[in-house]
Amino acid sequence: MSDNAIRPRPNPWQYIRYCYGARLPDSMRDWVRNDLAGKGAAIRMMIRVAVPAVLVLAPFWLIPTSLDVHLSMTLPILIPFVYFSHCAQATRRSVAPANSSR
């Protein structure tokens, strides 16, 4: 049996709230630990940062103009969001204690 079978998972509403800062119950600590430090954690963090950035930048694409103007309005904001979220995740993983009980 895999670890996922015994590890409680958050429901969709809890997961969305968790992605943007809410705390999950203590019974889900193993799931949270795996989510933050397990395989694919950096990609999940980058997506969590990119989704709100895309939602904020999406109205710029409603302005009637050419593609290069749209790209020049949105990419200089979106690329640093994604890049710095990756750097922040790498920094958190490198300075976190190896045997953290939390």
N, C-alpha and C positions, 0 to 999 in steps of 0.2 A: 504494500500500500504506500502511496506517496504522502509526503508531508502535507500537501494541499487538502487531502481528504479529512485530516483531523484538525486543521487550522481553520478557525472561524473566519469567514469573509464578511465584509460590510455589505449591506444592501445598497442598491444604486443611489438612494438619497444620501446615506452616510458616506459613500465613496465620493460623491460630488462635493459634499461639505468638507470632507477630509482633504481633498485635493487643494482646497483653498483656505485651509487653516484650522478647521474644526478638529477637536480631539475625539478619537475613538475610545470605546470602553477598554479597560485594562485587559479584558479577555482576548482582545485582538492584538496584543503587543507583538506576538510572533509574526503575525501577518504584516504589521507596520514595519518591523525590523527587516523583513524580507523585501518589502516594497521600497524601503529607503536605501538598502545596501545590497540587495540581491541582484541577480542577473537582470539586466535591462533597466536598472534604476535611473541611469543618466538619461536615457531616452524618455522615460516616463516624466522625469522632471522637466525636460525641454518641452515636451508637449504641454504640460501643465502651465508653463510660462507662455508658450506661443498662443494658446487658445484665447486668453483675454486680450493679448496684443493684437491678434487678427480681428477680434470683435471690435476693438477700438479703431483700428485702421480701415475696416471695411467701408465705412461711409465715404472715405476718400475716393473709392472706386466708383461712386455714384456721380461724381463730378464729371461732366462731359468734356473730355480731353483725350489726348493721344496716350498710347500705351507707355511710351517712355516717360511721360510726365507722371502717370500713375505709379510707375515703378520708382521714379525718383522721389515721390512723396512718401511711399510706404517702406521700401526696402532699407533706407538708412535708419529707420526706427526698428523694424522687425529683426534685422540681422543682429544688431547688438543685444536685443532682448534674448534671442536664442543663444548667442555666443556666451554672454555672461551667465546665463542659467547653467550652461554646461560647465563653465569655470567654477561657479559657486558649488555645484555638485561635486566636482573633482576636489575642491578645497575641503569641503565638509567630510568627504570620505577619507582624505589623507590625514586630517587632524583628529578624527574621532578615535577615542580609545578602543583598543582591540577587544577588550573584555568588558564592555559596558553592560551594566545590569539594567539599564533603562532603555 
